[in-house]
Amino acid sequence: MEVTSIRMNLLNNAGGIKAIGSFSLDDAFAIRGIRVMEDSKGRNFVAFPSRERSNGDYEDIAFPLSKEFYHKITDAIMTEFNRMREEVAAKVSKADQEQTENANEEQAQKETSHRGKGR
């Protein structure tokens, strides 16, 4: 089986959940409720859909049965998560650069107009 699509929404919060989404296998089976989370050491990991049991523990509802398939899925999800974060960072950087350029242009125009008034 292959991961054929991944859909995620990045979350902009200070909590442990960094993204939520879903993925498809062979364009035939979808799993919803995956999360990219940050652990206490700042490392990101994939959490599969889970539910809380009566004793307060959580158990996964859907999960890969083999270690190899687990890594295949989580690697694909983390690759997409990192790609999306880089895309957002590039957009923010571009917007910051444009804002700085606009502020510099405005400052230059003010300085030019002040010089013209002093004559």
N, CA, C and O atoms as CSV, one atom per row, in Angstrom:
chain,resi,resn,atom,element,x,y,z
A,1,MET,N,N,0.845,-1.185,0.000
A,1,MET,CA,C,0.000,0.000,0.000
A,1,MET,C,C,0.884,1.239,0.000
A,1,MET,O,O,1.967,1.263,0.584
A,2,GLU,N,N,0.385,2.258,-0.670
A,2,GLU,CA,C,1.107,3.523,-0.769
A,2,GLU,C,C,0.256,4.661,-0.214
A,2,GLU,O,O,-0.967,4.658,-0.352
A,3,VAL,N,N,0.903,5.616,0.404
A,3,VAL,CA,C,0.230,6.850,0.810
A,3,VAL,C,C,0.074,7.672,-0.464
A,3,VAL,O,O,1.062,8.101,-1.061
A,4,THR,N,N,-1.180,7.888,-0.877
A,4,THR,CA,C,-1.413,8.565,-2.155
A,4,THR,C,C,-1.836,10.014,-2.002
A,4,THR,O,O,-1.738,10.782,-2.959
A,5,SER,N,N,-2.298,10.406,-0.837
A,5,SER,CA,C,-2.587,11.826,-0.611
A,5,SER,C,C,-2.550,12.120,0.880
A,5,SER,O,O,-2.851,11.273,1.721
A,6,ILE,N,N,-2.168,13.351,1.168
A,6,ILE,CA,C,-2.126,13.831,2.551
A,6,ILE,C,C,-2.738,15.219,2.552
A,6,ILE,O,O,-2.365,16.074,1.747
A,7,ARG,N,N,-3.672,15.437,3.453
A,7,ARG,CA,C,-4.279,16.763,3.616
A,7,ARG,C,C,-4.069,17.173,5.069
A,7,ARG,O,O,-4.408,16.439,5.997
A,8,MET,N,N,-3.503,18.360,5.240
A,8,MET,CA,C,-3.250,18.838,6.597
A,8,MET,C,C,-3.545,20.316,6.709
A,8,MET,O,O,-3.426,21.073,5.746
A,9,ASN,N,N,-3.929,20.704,7.898
A,9,ASN,CA,C,-4.084,22.110,8.249
A,9,ASN,C,C,-3.080,22.406,9.354
A,9,ASN,O,O,-3.105,21.790,10.420
A,10,LEU,N,N,-2.203,23.354,9.081
A,10,LEU,CA,C,-1.253,23.774,10.107
A,10,LEU,C,C,-1.991,24.597,11.146
A,10,LEU,O,O,-2.863,25.398,10.808
A,11,LEU,N,N,-1.648,24.403,12.394
A,11,LEU,CA,C,-2.255,25.169,13.478
A,11,LEU,C,C,-1.220,26.144,14.013
A,11,LEU,O,O,-0.062,25.785,14.226
A,12,ASN,N,N,-1.645,27.367,14.224
A,12,ASN,CA,C,-0.745,28.404,14.720
A,12,ASN,C,C,-1.074,28.657,16.181
A,12,ASN,O,O,-1.685,29.666,16.533
A,13,ASN,N,N,-0.656,27.716,17.026
A,13,ASN,CA,C,-0.909,27.892,18.452
A,13,ASN,C,C,0.305,27.423,19.235
A,13,ASN,O,O,1.202,26.773,18.698
A,14,ALA,N,N,0.313,27.758,20.479
A,14,ALA,CA,C,1.459,27.415,21.318
A,14,ALA,C,C,1.326,26.022,21.922
A,14,ALA,O,O,2.244,25.553,22.595
A,15,GLY,N,N,0.202,25.358,21.693
A,15,GLY,CA,C,-0.014,24.026,22.246
A,15,GLY,C,C,0.799,22.968,21.538
A,15,GLY,O,O,1.591,23.265,20.644
A,16,GLY,N,N,0.596,21.734,21.945
A,16,GLY,CA,C,1.365,20.633,21.396
A,16,GLY,C,C,0.937,20.167,20.023
A,16,GLY,O,O,1.711,19.502,19.335
A,17,ILE,N,N,-0.293,20.502,19.594
A,17,ILE,CA,C,-0.763,20.064,18.281
A,17,ILE,C,C,-0.327,21.083,17.238
A,17,ILE,O,O,-0.701,22.253,17.314
A,18,LYS,N,N,0.461,20.643,16.267
A,18,LYS,CA,C,0.999,21.532,15.231
A,18,LYS,C,C,0.211,21.457,13.931
A,18,LYS,O,O,0.205,22.416,13.159
A,19,ALA,N,N,-0.465,20.314,13.674
A,19,ALA,CA,C,-1.261,20.156,12.455
A,19,ALA,C,C,-2.254,19.023,12.668
A,19,ALA,O,O,-2.020,18.105,13.455
A,20,ILE,N,N,-3.367,19.110,11.948
A,20,ILE,CA,C,-4.339,18.020,11.938
A,20,ILE,C,C,-4.655,17.699,10.487
A,20,ILE,O,O,-4.520,18.552,9.609
A,21,GLY,N,N,-5.079,16.461,10.238
A,21,GLY,CA,C,-5.385,16.143,8.855
A,21,GLY,C,C,-5.779,14.707,8.627
A,21,GLY,O,O,-6.231,14.002,9.530
A,22,SER,N,N,-5.591,14.292,7.371
A,22,SER,CA,C,-5.960,12.948,6.946
A,22,SER,C,C,-4.993,12.486,5.867
A,22,SER,O,O,-4.240,13.280,5.304
A,23,PHE,N,N,-5.028,11.194,5.589
A,23,PHE,CA,C,-4.246,10.658,4.482
A,23,PHE,C,C,-5.013,9.515,3.839
A,23,PHE,O,O,-5.890,8.911,4.457
A,24,SER,N,N,-4.671,9.227,2.590
A,24,SER,CA,C,-5.308,8.148,1.835
A,24,SER,C,C,-4.277,7.095,1.484
A,24,SER,O,O,-3.101,7.391,1.268
A,25,LEU,N,N,-4.748,5.860,1.434
A,25,LEU,CA,C,-3.919,4.738,1.012
A,25,LEU,C,C,-4.443,4.215,-0.312
A,25,LEU,O,O,-5.622,3.881,-0.433
A,26,ASP,N,N,-3.569,4.145,-1.305
A,26,ASP,CA,C,-3.912,3.626,-2.636
A,26,ASP,C,C,-5.161,4.278,-3.228
A,26,ASP,O,O,-5.889,3.639,-3.987
A,27,ASP,N,N,-5.412,5.531,-2.891
A,27,ASP,CA,C,-6.615,6.236,-3.361
A,27,ASP,C,C,-7.888,5.434,-3.097
A,27,ASP,O,O,-8.879,5.578,-3.813
A,28,ALA,N,N,-7.855,4.581,-2.058
A,28,ALA,CA,C,-8.999,3.710,-1.796
A,28,ALA,C,C,-9.465,3.733,-0.340
A,28,ALA,O,O,-10.599,3.348,-0.052
A,29,PHE,N,N,-8.609,4.177,0.578
A,29,PHE,CA,C,-8.959,4.136,1.996
A,29,PHE,C,C,-8.381,5.370,2.668
A,29,PHE,O,O,-7.200,5.674,2.500
A,30,ALA,N,N,-9.209,6.086,3.432
A,30,ALA,CA,C,-8.772,7.326,4.083
A,30,ALA,C,C,-8.790,7.174,5.598
A,30,ALA,O,O,-9.655,6.506,6.166
A,31,ILE,N,N,-7.829,7.802,6.228
A,31,ILE,CA,C,-7.748,7.867,7.691
A,31,ILE,C,C,-7.802,9.338,8.069
A,31,ILE,O,O,-6.957,10.128,7.647
A,32,ARG,N,N,-8.796,9.702,8.865
A,32,ARG,CA,C,-8.928,11.082,9.350
A,32,ARG,C,C,-8.507,11.155,10.808
A,32,ARG,O,O,-8.516,10.156,11.527
A,33,GLY,N,N,-8.142,12.345,11.222
A,33,GLY,CA,C,-7.844,12.561,12.631
A,33,GLY,C,C,-6.386,12.381,13.003
A,33,GLY,O,O,-6.061,12.242,14.182
A,34,ILE,N,N,-5.494,12.380,12.006
A,34,ILE,CA,C,-4.069,12.335,12.353
A,34,ILE,C,C,-3.645,13.705,12.861
A,34,ILE,O,O,-4.227,14.727,12.496
A,35,ARG,N,N,-2.631,13.708,13.699
A,35,ARG,CA,C,-2.126,14.963,14.236
A,35,ARG,C,C,-0.604,14.933,14.210
A,35,ARG,O,O,0.014,13.898,14.457
A,36,VAL,N,N,-0.020,16.069,13.910
A,36,VAL,CA,C,1.418,16.236,14.126
A,36,VAL,C,C,1.522,16.986,15.439
A,36,VAL,O,O,0.967,18.073,15.598
A,37,MET,N,N,2.241,16.389,16.377
A,37,MET,CA,C,2.331,16.945,17.719
A,37,MET,C,C,3.789,17.179,18.088
A,37,MET,O,O,4.704,16.603,17.500
A,38,GLU,N,N,3.971,18.041,19.082
A,38,GLU,CA,C,5.315,18.327,19.589
A,38,GLU,C,C,5.433,17.748,20.990
A,38,GLU,O,O,4.576,17.984,21.841
A,39,ASP,N,N,6.506,16.982,21.226
A,39,ASP,CA,C,6.695,16.414,22.559
A,39,ASP,C,C,7.374,17.422,23.488
A,39,ASP,O,O,7.675,18.544,23.078
A,40,SER,N,N,7.611,17.026,24.718
A,40,SER,CA,C,8.167,17.945,25.720
A,40,SER,C,C,9.592,18.395,25.395
A,40,SER,O,O,10.078,19.373,25.964
A,41,LYS,N,N,10.264,17.684,24.483
A,41,LYS,CA,C,11.627,18.061,24.085
A,41,LYS,C,C,11.642,18.846,22.780
A,41,LYS,O,O,12.710,19.123,22.235
A,42,GLY,N,N,10.455,19.209,22.272
A,42,GLY,CA,C,10.376,20.013,21.061
A,42,GLY,C,C,10.438,19.226,19.769
A,42,GLY,O,O,10.552,19.817,18.695
A,43,ARG,N,N,10.364,17.898,19.844
A,43,ARG,CA,C,10.404,17.060,18.641
A,43,ARG,C,C,8.986,16.798,18.150
A,43,ARG,O,O,8.071,16.588,18.946
A,44,ASN,N,N,8.817,16.812,16.843
A,44,ASN,CA,C,7.511,16.554,16.247
A,44,ASN,C,C,7.338,15.069,15.963
A,44,ASN,O,O,8.295,14.368,15.634
A,45,PHE,N,N,6.096,14.602,16.098
A,45,PHE,CA,C,5.784,13.208,15.800
A,45,PHE,C,C,4.344,13.120,15.311
A,45,PHE,O,O,3.554,14.042,15.511
A,46,VAL,N,N,4.010,12.002,14.667
A,46,VAL,CA,C,2.660,11.776,14.153
A,46,VAL,C,C,1.872,10.994,15.195
A,46,VAL,O,O,2.335,9.974,15.704
A,47,ALA,N,N,0.676,11.484,15.504
A,47,ALA,CA,C,-0.244,10.777,16.393
A,47,ALA,C,C,-1.429,10.310,15.551
A,47,ALA,O,O,-2.048,11.101,14.840
A,48,PHE,N,N,-1.732,9.037,15.638
A,48,PHE,CA,C,-2.851,8.481,14.888
A,48,PHE,C,C,-4.154,8.735,15.642
A,48,PHE,O,O,-4.124,9.047,16.833
A,49,PRO,N,N,-5.299,8.606,14.963
A,49,PRO,CA,C,-6.584,8.848,15.624
A,49,PRO,C,C,-6.710,7.970,16.875
A,49,PRO,O,O,-6.351,6.793,16.858
A,50,SER,N,N,-7.218,8.554,17.942
A,50,SER,CA,C,-7.331,7.805,19.194
A,50,SER,C,C,-8.599,8.199,19.932
A,50,SER,O,O,-9.272,9.173,19.596
A,51,ARG,N,N,-8.895,7.409,20.944
A,51,ARG,CA,C,-10.039,7.724,21.814
A,51,ARG,C,C,-9.617,7.479,23.255
A,51,ARG,O,O,-8.706,6.700,23.537
A,52,GLU,N,N,-10.302,8.163,24.151
A,52,GLU,CA,C,-9.994,7.999,25.568
A,52,GLU,C,C,-10.800,6.834,26.122
A,52,GLU,O,O,-12.007,6.737,25.899
A,53,ARG,N,N,-10.129,5.962,26.839
A,53,ARG,CA,C,-10.801,4.830,27.474
A,53,ARG,C,C,-11.360,5.275,28.825
A,53,ARG,O,O,-11.045,6.365,29.304
A,54,SER,N,N,-12.170,4.446,29.420
A,54,SER,CA,C,-12.808,4.797,30.694
A,54,SER,C,C,-11.791,5.016,31.812
A,54,SER,O,O,-12.078,5.735,32.770
A,55,ASN,N,N,-10.618,4.413,31.708
A,55,ASN,CA,C,-9.597,4.587,32.751
A,55,ASN,C,C,-8.703,5.805,32.515
A,55,ASN,O,O,-7.767,6.048,33.277
A,56,GLY,N,N,-8.996,6.577,31.448
A,56,GLY,CA,C,-8.230,7.782,31.162
A,56,GLY,C,C,-7.087,7.593,30.182
A,56,GLY,O,O,-6.509,8.568,29.703
A,57,ASP,N,N,-6.756,6.342,29.880
A,57,ASP,CA,C,-5.718,6.067,28.880
A,57,ASP,C,C,-6.282,6.298,27.486
A,57,ASP,O,O,-7.494,6.255,27.279
A,58,TYR,N,N,-5.391,6.543,26.536
A,58,TYR,CA,C,-5.792,6.705,25.143
A,58,TYR,C,C,-5.333,5.490,24.354
A,58,TYR,O,O,-4.262,4.935,24.599
A,59,GLU,N,N,-6.172,5.086,23.398
A,59,GLU,CA,C,-5.779,4.001,22.508
A,59,GLU,C,C,-6.034,4.430,21.071
A,59,GLU,O,O,-7.036,5.076,20.764
A,60,ASP,N,N,-5.102,4.055,20.197
A,60,ASP,CA,C,-5.255,4.385,18.786
A,60,ASP,C,C,-6.430,3.617,18.198
A,60,ASP,O,O,-6.655,2.450,18.519
A,61,ILE,N,N,-7.176,4.297,17.331
A,61,ILE,CA,C,-8.312,3.680,16.646
A,61,ILE,C,C,-7.840,3.020,15.353
A,61,ILE,O,O,-8.243,1.902,15.033
A,62,ALA,N,N,-6.994,3.712,14.626
A,62,ALA,CA,C,-6.445,3.199,13.368
A,62,ALA,C,C,-4.936,3.369,13.423
A,62,ALA,O,O,-4.437,4.428,13.805
A,63,PHE,N,N,-4.211,2.322,13.038
A,63,PHE,CA,C,-2.756,2.372,13.136
A,63,PHE,C,C,-2.145,1.286,12.259
A,63,PHE,O,O,-2.778,0.260,12.013
A,64,PRO,N,N,-0.920,1.505,11.788
A,64,PRO,CA,C,-0.223,0.493,10.990
A,64,PRO,C,C,0.197,-0.681,11.885
A,64,PRO,O,O,0.530,-0.498,13.056
A,65,LEU,N,N,0.174,-1.869,11.319
A,65,LEU,CA,C,0.516,-3.052,12.105
A,65,LEU,C,C,2.001,-3.405,12.060
A,65,LEU,O,O,2.508,-4.060,12.971
A,66,SER,N,N,2.694,-2.980,11.021
A,66,SER,CA,C,4.123,-3.299,10.952
A,66,SER,C,C,4.954,-2.031,11.144
A,66,SER,O,O,4.515,-0.921,10.840
A,67,LYS,N,N,6.155,-2.232,11.654
A,67,LYS,CA,C,7.077,-1.122,11.875
A,67,LYS,C,C,7.423,-0.445,10.553
A,67,LYS,O,O,7.518,0.780,10.491
A,68,GLU,N,N,7.610,-1.228,9.503
A,68,GLU,CA,C,7.961,-0.686,8.190
A,68,GLU,C,C,6.845,0.203,7.648
A,68,GLU,O,O,7.097,1.301,7.151
A,69,PHE,N,N,5.606,-0.287,7.752
A,69,PHE,CA,C,4.481,0.492,7.239
A,69,PHE,C,C,4.255,1.740,8.089
A,69,PHE,O,O,3.888,2.791,7.564
A,70,TYR,N,N,4.471,1.628,9.399
A,70,TYR,CA,C,4.383,2.783,10.289
A,70,TYR,C,C,5.348,3.873,9.820
A,70,TYR,O,O,4.966,5.037,9.701
A,71,HIS,N,N,6.593,3.495,9.556
A,71,HIS,CA,C,7.592,4.479,9.117
A,71,HIS,C,C,7.262,5.037,7.737
A,71,HIS,O,O,7.499,6.216,7.474
A,72,LYS,N,N,6.725,4.211,6.866
A,72,LYS,CA,C,6.344,4.679,5.527
A,72,LYS,C,C,5.287,5.780,5.639
A,72,LYS,O,O,5.378,6.806,4.965
A,73,ILE,N,N,4.291,5.561,6.487
A,73,ILE,CA,C,3.208,6.538,6.662
A,73,ILE,C,C,3.719,7.786,7.376
A,73,ILE,O,O,3.498,8.902,6.906
A,74,THR,N,N,4.392,7.608,8.497
A,74,THR,CA,C,4.823,8.775,9.275
A,74,THR,C,C,5.868,9.595,8.526
A,74,THR,O,O,5.882,10.821,8.642
A,75,ASP,N,N,6.741,8.945,7.761
A,75,ASP,CA,C,7.719,9.696,6.964
A,75,ASP,C,C,7.020,10.558,5.921
A,75,ASP,O,O,7.396,11.712,5.716
A,76,ALA,N,N,5.997,10.000,5.258
A,76,ALA,CA,C,5.253,10.765,4.245
A,76,ALA,C,C,4.537,11.951,4.888
A,76,ALA,O,O,4.538,13.050,4.334
A,77,ILE,N,N,3.931,11.735,6.045
A,77,ILE,CA,C,3.199,12.805,6.731
A,77,ILE,C,C,4.165,13.896,7.196
A,77,ILE,O,O,3.886,15.082,7.014
A,78,MET,N,N,5.289,13.512,7.789
A,78,MET,CA,C,6.247,14.509,8.270
A,78,MET,C,C,6.893,15.273,7.112
A,78,MET,O,O,7.189,16.460,7.244
A,79,THR,N,N,7.112,14.602,5.983
A,79,THR,CA,C,7.653,15.291,4.807
A,79,THR,C,C,6.683,16.364,4.340
A,79,THR,O,O,7.093,17.485,4.041
A,80,GLU,N,N,5.392,16.026,4.276
A,80,GLU,CA,C,4.383,17.005,3.858
A,80,GLU,C,C,4.259,18.131,4.887
A,80,GLU,O,O,4.148,19.298,4.513
A,81,PHE,N,N,4.276,17.796,6.162
A,81,PHE,CA,C,4.208,18.797,7.226
A,81,PHE,C,C,5.370,19.789,7.104
A,81,PHE,O,O,5.162,21.001,7.168
A,82,ASN,N,N,6.576,19.279,6.931
A,82,ASN,CA,C,7.752,20.152,6.812
A,82,ASN,C,C,7.692,20.994,5.548
A,82,ASN,O,O,8.081,22.161,5.567
A,83,ARG,N,N,7.206,20.416,4.438
A,83,ARG,CA,C,7.062,21.174,3.192
A,83,ARG,C,C,6.090,22.333,3.389
A,83,ARG,O,O,6.351,23.452,2.947
A,84,MET,N,N,4.970,22.060,4.055
A,84,MET,CA,C,3.974,23.106,4.289
A,84,MET,C,C,4.532,24.198,5.199
A,84,MET,O,O,4.290,25.380,4.955
A,85,ARG,N,N,5.267,23.827,6.232
A,85,ARG,CA,C,5.862,24.830,7.130
A,85,ARG,C,C,6.865,25.702,6.399
A,85,ARG,O,O,6.906,26.914,6.608
A,86,GLU,N,N,7.678,25.090,5.540
A,86,GLU,CA,C,8.651,25.863,4.765
A,86,GLU,C,C,7.948,26.816,3.809
A,86,GLU,O,O,8.396,27.945,3.609
A,87,GLU,N,N,6.847,26.363,3.219
A,87,GLU,CA,C,6.075,27.213,2.305
A,87,GLU,C,C,5.512,28.423,3.047
A,87,GLU,O,O,5.573,29.546,2.545
A,88,VAL,N,N,4.971,28.198,4.230
A,88,VAL,CA,C,4.428,29.295,5.038
A,88,VAL,C,C,5.553,30.240,5.460
A,88,VAL,O,O,5.393,31.459,5.404
A,89,ALA,N,N,6.683,29.685,5.880
A,89,ALA,CA,C,7.815,30.520,6.301
A,89,ALA,C,C,8.309,31.384,5.147
A,89,ALA,O,O,8.670,32.544,5.349
A,90,ALA,N,N,8.326,30.825,3.940
A,90,ALA,CA,C,8.769,31.597,2.772
A,90,ALA,C,C,7.801,32.737,2.485
A,90,ALA,O,O,8.227,33.839,2.142
A,91,LYS,N,N,6.495,32.479,2.622
A,91,LYS,CA,C,5.495,33.531,2.394
A,91,LYS,C,C,5.628,34.634,3.440
A,91,LYS,O,O,5.544,35.818,3.113
A,92,VAL,N,N,5.835,34.247,4.688
A,92,VAL,CA,C,5.994,35.232,5.761
A,92,VAL,C,C,7.258,36.048,5.527
A,92,VAL,O,O,7.248,37.268,5.690
A,93,SER,N,N,8.336,35.391,5.149
A,93,SER,CA,C,9.596,36.088,4.887
A,93,SER,C,C,9.438,37.074,3.738
A,93,SER,O,O,9.940,38.197,3.803
A,94,LYS,N,N,8.742,36.657,2.688
A,94,LYS,CA,C,8.521,37.542,1.544
A,94,LYS,C,C,7.675,38.745,1.957
A,94,LYS,O,O,7.964,39.874,1.564
A,95,ALA,N,N,6.628,38.502,2.753
A,95,ALA,CA,C,5.774,39.597,3.213
A,95,ALA,C,C,6.566,40.559,4.101
A,95,ALA,O,O,6.411,41.775,3.989
A,96,ASP,N,N,7.411,40.022,4.980
A,96,ASP,CA,C,8.252,40.870,5.834
A,96,ASP,C,C,9.210,41.705,4.995
A,96,ASP,O,O,9.415,42.888,5.267
A,97,GLN,N,N,9.793,41.088,3.979
A,97,GLN,CA,C,10.727,41.796,3.103
A,97,GLN,C,C,10.011,42.919,2.361
A,97,GLN,O,O,10.532,44.029,2.262
A,98,GLU,N,N,8.813,42.634,1.837
A,98,GLU,CA,C,8.046,43.664,1.128
A,98,GLU,C,C,7.671,44.805,2.066
A,98,GLU,O,O,7.720,45.973,1.681
A,99,GLN,N,N,7.295,44.465,3.299
A,99,GLN,CA,C,6.932,45.491,4.272
A,99,GLN,C,C,8.142,46.374,4.593
A,99,GLN,O,O,8.007,47.593,4.699
A,100,THR,N,N,9.306,45.775,4.744
A,100,THR,CA,C,10.529,46.535,5.011
A,100,THR,C,C,10.870,47.440,3.836
A,100,THR,O,O,11.234,48.601,4.022
A,101,GLU,N,N,10.750,46.899,2.614
A,101,GLU,CA,C,11.037,47.702,1.422
A,101,GLU,C,C,10.078,48.883,1.320
A,101,GLU,O,O,10.495,49.994,0.992
A,102,ASN,N,N,8.794,48.652,1.599
A,102,ASN,CA,C,7.807,49.736,1.558
A,102,ASN,C,C,8.118,50.801,2.605
A,102,ASN,O,O,8.014,51.996,2.329
A,103,ALA,N,N,8.498,50.370,3.801
A,103,ALA,CA,C,8.838,51.330,4.858
A,103,ALA,C,C,10.074,52.134,4.470
A,103,ALA,O,O,10.137,53.336,4.725
A,104,ASN,N,N,11.050,51.481,3.860
A,104,ASN,CA,C,12.263,52.186,3.420
A,104,ASN,C,C,11.935,53.203,2.331
A,104,ASN,O,O,12.469,54.312,2.336
A,105,GLU,N,N,11.061,52.829,1.399
A,105,GLU,CA,C,10.655,53.753,0.334
A,105,GLU,C,C,9.926,54.962,0.914
A,105,GLU,O,O,10.172,56.095,0.500
A,106,GLU,N,N,9.029,54.724,1.872
A,106,GLU,CA,C,8.298,55.825,2.506
A,106,GLU,C,C,9.261,56.763,3.227
A,106,GLU,O,O,9.122,57.983,3.147
A,107,GLN,N,N,10.234,56.194,3.929
A,107,GLN,CA,C,11.219,57.007,4.647
A,107,GLN,C,C,12.040,57.835,3.667
A,107,GLN,O,O,12.306,59.012,3.912
A,108,ALA,N,N,12.440,57.223,2.563
A,108,ALA,CA,C,13.228,57.943,1.552
A,108,ALA,C,C,12.410,59.081,0.949
A,108,ALA,O,O,12.945,60.162,0.701
A,109,GLN,N,N,11.120,58.848,0.713
A,109,GLN,CA,C,10.255,59.898,0.161
A,109,GLN,C,C,10.103,61.049,1.155
A,109,GLN,O,O,10.112,62.214,0.758
A,110,LYS,N,N,9.965,60.731,2.437
A,110,LYS,CA,C,9.848,61.777,3.459
A,110,LYS,C,C,11.117,62.616,3.519
A,110,LYS,O,O,11.059,63.843,3.600
A,111,GLU,N,N,12.257,61.947,3.478
A,111,GLU,CA,C,13.532,62.661,3.538
A,111,GLU,C,C,13.709,63.546,2.315
A,111,GLU,O,O,14.214,64.663,2.427
A,112,THR,N,N,13.301,63.061,1.155
A,112,THR,CA,C,13.409,63.838,-0.080
A,112,THR,C,C,12.496,65.052,-0.022
A,112,THR,O,O,12.895,66.143,-0.431
A,113,SER,N,N,11.276,64.882,0.482
A,113,SER,CA,C,10.344,66.014,0.543
A,113,SER,C,C,10.796,67.041,1.583
A,113,SER,O,O,10.583,68.237,1.387
A,114,HIS,N,N,11.407,66.606,2.674
A,114,HIS,CA,C,11.916,67.549,3.676
A,114,HIS,C,C,13.086,68.356,3.131
A,114,HIS,O,O,13.208,69.542,3.436
A,115,ARG,N,N,13.936,67.743,2.342
A,115,ARG,CA,C,15.076,68.456,1.747
A,115,ARG,C,C,14.585,69.513,0.771
A,115,ARG,O,O,15.154,70.601,0.687
A,116,GLY,N,N,13.537,69.195,0.039
A,116,GLY,CA,C,13.001,70.143,-0.940
A,116,GLY,C,C,12.379,71.356,-0.278
A,116,GLY,O,O,12.397,72.442,-0.858
A,117,LYS,N,N,11.828,71.205,0.921
A,117,LYS,CA,C,11.174,72.317,1.619
A,117,LYS,C,C,12.181,73.277,2.235
A,117,LYS,O,O,11.857,74.442,2.465
A,118,GLY,N,N,13.384,72.815,2.505
A,118,GLY,CA,C,14.389,73.649,3.158
A,118,GLY,C,C,15.044,74.643,2.222
A,118,GLY,O,O,15.786,75.505,2.694
A,119,ARG,N,N,14.819,74.574,0.965
A,119,ARG,CA,C,15.492,75.462,0.011
A,119,ARG,C,C,14.783,76.741,-0.153
A,119,ARG,O,O,15.222,77.597,-0.921
